[in-house]
Amino acid sequence: MANLAMKHGYKPDDLASAAISRSSSFWGKKSNMWNECIEKYSLLCDNENGQIVEIGKIVCDYAEKQKENALEKEREEDIYGRY
């Protein structure tokens, strides 16, 4: 689908934004959710198509930052409790 979208003018960053912003629910720690996202989209980084690789990198970079933020919040909650 990504290749088809790019053939119709969508750019890798458009597709990465769509992947990041899609609505989903999860249970557990947010850091785990973001880690799963990284694991899933890192597979795109091995693709032969450079634009697909770019999508994977954009999503993984964003997810890594979100994971780090979530880990920090989780550490604070472990120390101080939820507030």
C-alpha positions as a printed Julia matrix, in Angstrom:
83×3 Matrix{Float64}:
  0.0    0.0    0.0
  2.84   2.38   0.77
  4.26   1.99  -2.73
  0.86   2.72  -4.25
  0.41   5.79  -2.05
  3.82   7.11  -3.06
  3.01   6.54  -6.73
  0.05   8.85  -6.17
  2.15  11.62  -4.69
  2.35  10.87  -0.98
  5.77  11.34   0.55
  7.46   8.99   3.06
  6.97  11.51   5.87
  3.22  11.65   5.07
  2.98   7.89   5.38
  5.09   7.81   8.52
  2.83  10.43  10.11
 -0.21   8.37   9.21
  1.35   5.28  10.78
  2.22   7.15  13.97
 -1.12   8.91  14.36
 -3.36   5.9   13.83
 -5.62   5.18  16.76
 -5.03   2.05  18.77
 -5.5    0.82  22.29
 -3.02  -0.96  24.5
 -2.64  -2.43  27.96
  0.41  -2.07  30.13
  3.32   0.29  30.01
  3.58   2.86  27.25
  7.28   2.12  26.89
  6.38  -1.45  25.9
  3.89  -0.17  23.33
  6.52   2.08  21.76
  9.06  -0.73  21.84
  6.65  -2.93  19.88
  6.25  -0.11  17.38
 10.03   0.1   16.98
 10.32  -3.65  16.5
  7.56  -3.63  13.89
  8.73  -0.66  11.84
 12.45  -1.44  12.06
 11.71  -4.27   9.62
 11.1   -1.6    6.97
 14.71  -0.45   7.34
 15.87  -3.6    5.49
 13.68  -2.94   2.45
 15.23  -2.47  -0.99
 13.08   0.62  -1.61
 14.77   3.67  -0.12
 11.44   5.42   0.44
 10.16   2.48   2.49
 13.39   2.57   4.5
 12.8    6.29   5.11
  9.3    5.58   6.45
 10.73   2.99   8.83
 13.42   5.35  10.08
 11.0    8.23  10.64
  8.59   6.06  12.62
 11.37   4.39  14.61
 13.03   7.7   15.48
  9.73   9.12  16.7
  8.85   5.95  18.61
 12.29   5.89  20.25
 11.8    9.43  21.59
  8.33   8.53  22.85
  9.68   5.37  24.48
 12.36   7.37  26.3
  9.73   9.84  27.54
  7.52   6.97  28.68
 10.42   5.28  30.49
 11.18   8.51  32.35
  7.55   8.88  33.41
  7.42   5.22  34.45
 10.56   5.69  36.58
  8.98   8.72  38.27
  5.78   6.74  38.91
  7.85   3.91  40.43
  9.48   6.39  42.81
  6.65   8.8   43.59
  3.55   6.89  42.58
  0.95   8.0   40.06
 -0.14  11.61  40.25
